[in-house]
Amino acid sequence: MIARRKPGSAPVVPPPAAASPGNGGGDRSAEIRRRIEALGTRLSLPTVRKALGVVEGEHASHRPLGSGDMMDARVYEPGDEARLIDWKTSARMGRPMVVNRERLVTSRVWLLMDVGREMTGICPSGERALEVAANGLRMFAALSLRRADTISLVFADAASITRVPFTGGFAQFGRALDGALERDWNQPRNIDALLDYARRIKDREALVVLATDEHALGRRHLEALRRIARTHPVVLIDVATLNPFAARAPQGYAAVADGAGARRVPAFLRTARTQAEVTTHREAVAAMVERELARSGSRMIRAGSSEAMFDAFVAMVSRAVAGSSPAVPRGALAAAGDAR
């Protein structure tokens, strides 16, 4: 479904030149993007590492000369570097001790986005689904780049699957993402091809983040998700779109219309009962997908706006930080994200 704008304003599906996130989202999208950037830059590196630990973006390499878990300890010998001395172990043993710690390997992060024309649908916030999905990817990129992870961007529709090369910081990531989303948006989605691409990723420890809307996945896709989750930590960004039987269109829109034919939804169908039935069905499907992901240790973030997506992301990583280190103040992540 799409929503038709009030007379005199631009159509809901913009021309290719205006198809990138941020142009359609207006001030709301720009504000969320500032908060995402602040989240990545204001958090300390140890906090970022703990936050990303919830999705296992970093794993042990079983190689020495790192800063992870202790592998072994021995007496200090002439010629050893002073920086290798572990003072707590030395105090306990009563003599200088050198500790070998495991080196942590930063994983490649794969950010996969559905770019079928269905993603131009409108959310309850008035944003397009593609804008909310793109901002969800930005949230993971902000923390991953803070930890110096390697990011791969992949976009798929029925016509093609494209991997966009990317190097640099968060600003460069934003430009690469915006540039990739400047497209015609005239091809339908192919979620099966995107899931197959994810299943074939060879980096078994790599985090896979899949962004799409709530209509893309059904029961038949659950087995594919389970297979991916066996070898990769998976996060599903699930964008909730506008209920077609909602009594009111989002602010700035005159009426709800069908996404394919632009026909208005008849008034006699927009009742509290039909709206509740659609909402119940969508929530049931989302709960089913979330349960399947949870069984394999993966997660889902579902929201109908960039702001709600940001809040859900902060809540998820806050729980991870609180669980791994009680010393981290409650709400620290939210405070960092709200900083201007």
Secondary structure, 3 states (H helix, E strand, C coil): CEEEECCCCCCCCCCHHHCCCCCCCHHHHHHHHHHHHHHHHHCCHHHHHHHHHHHCCEEECCCCCCCCCEEEEEECCCCCCHHHECHHHHHHHCCCEEEEECCEEECEEEEEEECCHHHHCECCCCCEHHHHHHHHHHHHHHHHHHCCCEEEEEEECCCCEEEECCCCCHHHHHHHHHHHCCCCCCCCCCHHHHHHHHHCCCCCCCEEEEEEECCCCCHHHHHHHHHHHHHCCEEEEEECCCCCCCCCCCCCEEEEECCCCCCECCHHHCCHHHHHHHHHHHHHHHHHHHHHHHHCCCEEEEECCHHHHHHHHHHHHHHHHHHHCCCCCCCHHHHHHHCC
